[in-house]
Amino acid sequence: MEKQYAAYKGDFHGEPAIWLKHGQYEAAVLPELGANLILFRDLENGFRYLREPEANEMEDFKANPGVYGIPVLFPPNRFDGGKFAWEGKVYELPVNETDRGNHLHGYMHKLPWNVDYIKGDEYESVVVLSQQVRDGHLYKQYFPFEFTLTLRYTLNAGGLQQQVTVTNEGNENMPNLLAFHTAINAPFVPGSESSDYTFKVTIGERREMTERMLPTGRFQPLSREEEDMKGVGTSPYFASMDNHYTAVPQNGRNRMELTDHRTGDVFVYDVGTEYKHWMIWNNEAGGKFFCPEPQINLVNAPNVTGESAEEIGLIGLEPGERWEATSFFYAMKRQKS
């Protein structure tokens, strides 16, 4: 196979895309559709690590962008009645999960993004995308702060790197509420079955949730399989999961590790210790993909009482301040079990 080192504007099933190519790897971002990094592939081995829509699934993707690729959620997850208090003011987002009366996931994963920079050479292939929230932006009517949200994706011989930056460019303190609804294929190896896979993730405790999927403030005992998630690993489909956990790094790392025991291939999603929470969702144990979702903050965090801001990840940015985190996606090989 001829090695390619490039970053360029192209097409993905009829939609504008920025393609990154580096050696055996390729990735693509859809700037007009939420800056979703819609695919990450190992071309030499035929691996597709992320759930990507086929050509006949593009309409479903546009209707449900949160369950393909790497959607950015700002603010993430659920807010009771769409409302949240911040420094003496109450802000209100539309209730878009009407059956539960919540606002869900924000709109950043549905909006067009600016493409600020593209570069590809033998060292790395890079794209930088941004959202500048100013007067006239959709977010100003609901989330009236001035800020810039930037995504930088870098592809190189080591895999894929994601760098996210939030910069407060206004005159008020703003809450920093962010997550990624990352959809990972299991299986990602051609010829393997879901039964060939186990995963591990650096979770701590499981939050109890109401019927509206809002935290009660209490914790629940972990099942045997959830305990195995911390160490030896378990199937990503052992039960239907829509669970919220605290993040507890191991050996200084906060990560998900997915292993194909038929081939020994391992896919690692190292999100970094800036994310204090994990949401794990597996589409009712459907056997095709699951979403280990790193979150800065607890679900409904601005409305939670009785816990410290540090504990629930309710992080504020003062004017001029910025927050940044870097995540890595990479492959390893282990002896087959």
NORDA-V186335 format. One record per backbone hydrogen bond with DSSP energy under -0.5 kcal/mol. NH is the residue of the N-H (numbers start at 1). CO is the residue of the C=O. E is the energy in kcal/mol with one decimal. If there is no record, write none. Layout:
nh = <NH:NH>
co = <CO:CO>
e = <E:E>
This chain:
nh = <4:6:8:10:12:15:17:18:19:19:20:21:22:23:25:26:27:28:29:30:31:33:34:35:36:36:37:38:38:39:41:42:43:43:44:46:47:48:49:49:50:51:52:57:58:61:62:63:64:67:68:69:70:73:73:74:74:79:81:82:83:84:86:89:91:91:93:96:96:97:100:101:102:103:105:107:108:110:111:113:114:116:116:117:119:121:125:126:127:128:129:130:131:133:133:134:137:140:141:141:142:143:145:147:147:148:149:150:150:151:152:153:154:155:156:159:160:161:162:163:164:165:166:167:168:169:169:170:174:176:177:178:179:180:181:182:183:184:184:185:186:192:196:197:198:199:200:201:202:203:204:206:207:207:208:210:213:216:220:227:228:229:230:230:231:231:233:234:238:243:245:246:247:248:250:253:255:256:257:258:259:260:261:261:264:266:267:268:269:270:270:271:271:272:275:276:276:277:278:279:280:281:281:282:286:290:291:292:293:293:294:295:296:297:298:300:301:303:304:312:313:314:315:315:317:320:321:323:325:327:328:329:330:332:334:337>
co = <23:21:19:17:15:12:10:29:8:17:27:6:25:4:22:41:20:39:18:36:29:30:111:30:30:33:70:28:36:28:26:47:24:41:24:42:42:188:40:47:40:183:50:54:55:57:58:59:60:64:65:51:37:71:179:75:105:103:101:79:80:91:89:86:84:89:82:94:102:102:97:97:97:79:77:74:74:107:107:31:130:114:128:128:126:124:155:119:153:117:151:114:149:131:147:132:134:137:137:138:139:139:143:133:145:167:131:148:165:129:163:127:161:125:159:156:329:154:327:152:325:150:323:148:321:146:167:146:317:315:175:176:73:294:71:180:69:182:290:49:288:189:193:194:259:234:257:229:255:201:246:220:205:244:218:214:210:208:206:223:224:225:226:227:227:228:228:199:235:280:278:205:276:202:253:250:253:269:200:267:198:265:196:259:260:332:258:330:256:268:328:254:269:254:272:274:295:295:245:293:243:279:291:241:282:184:281:290:279:291:292:277:178:178:312:78:298:300:301:308:309:309:176:313:174:168:318:166:164:162:270:160:268:266:264:261>
e = <-0.5:-2.3:-2.1:-3.4:-2.5:-1.8:-1.8:-2.5:-2.9:-0.6:-3.0:-3.1:-2.6:-2.0:-2.4:-1.8:-2.4:-1.4:-2.2:-2.1:-0.7:-1.0:-1.7:-1.3:-0.9:-1.0:-0.8:-1.4:-1.3:-1.1:-2.9:-2.1:-3.3:-0.7:-0.6:-1.4:-1.5:-1.4:-2.1:-0.5:-0.7:-2.2:-0.7:-2.0:-1.0:-2.5:-2.4:-1.8:-2.4:-1.5:-0.9:-2.7:-0.7:-0.5:-3.0:-0.6:-0.8:-1.8:-1.9:-2.3:-1.7:-2.2:-3.0:-1.4:-3.2:-0.5:-3.3:-1.0:-0.6:-2.3:-1.2:-1.3:-1.7:-2.1:-2.2:-0.7:-0.6:-2.2:-1.0:-2.7:-2.5:-0.7:-2.5:-1.4:-2.3:-2.0:-2.4:-3.7:-2.0:-2.3:-2.9:-1.9:-2.4:-0.7:-3.0:-0.8:-2.3:-1.4:-0.5:-1.1:-1.0:-4.1:-2.9:-0.9:-0.6:-2.0:-2.6:-0.5:-2.8:-2.8:-2.7:-2.6:-2.4:-3.0:-2.4:-1.6:-2.5:-2.8:-2.9:-2.6:-2.6:-2.3:-2.7:-2.4:-2.8:-1.9:-0.8:-0.8:-2.2:-3.2:-0.7:-0.5:-1.8:-1.5:-1.9:-1.1:-2.7:-0.7:-2.9:-2.3:-2.3:-1.9:-1.9:-1.6:-1.6:-3.0:-2.4:-2.7:-1.7:-2.2:-2.3:-0.7:-0.5:-3.1:-2.8:-2.9:-2.0:-2.2:-2.5:-2.3:-2.1:-1.4:-0.6:-1.1:-0.5:-1.0:-3.1:-1.7:-1.3:-2.2:-3.3:-2.4:-2.4:-2.2:-2.6:-2.0:-0.6:-2.3:-2.8:-2.9:-3.0:-3.2:-3.1:-0.8:-2.7:-2.6:-2.9:-3.2:-3.1:-0.6:-2.4:-2.0:-0.8:-1.1:-1.1:-0.6:-0.6:-1.9:-2.5:-2.3:-2.7:-0.5:-2.0:-1.8:-1.7:-2.0:-3.9:-0.6:-3.5:-0.8:-0.7:-2.6:-2.7:-0.5:-2.9:-1.1:-1.8:-1.9:-1.8:-2.1:-0.7:-2.4:-0.6:-1.5:-2.8:-2.6:-2.6:-2.7:-2.1:-2.9:-2.8:-2.9:-2.0:-2.5:-3.2:-0.7>
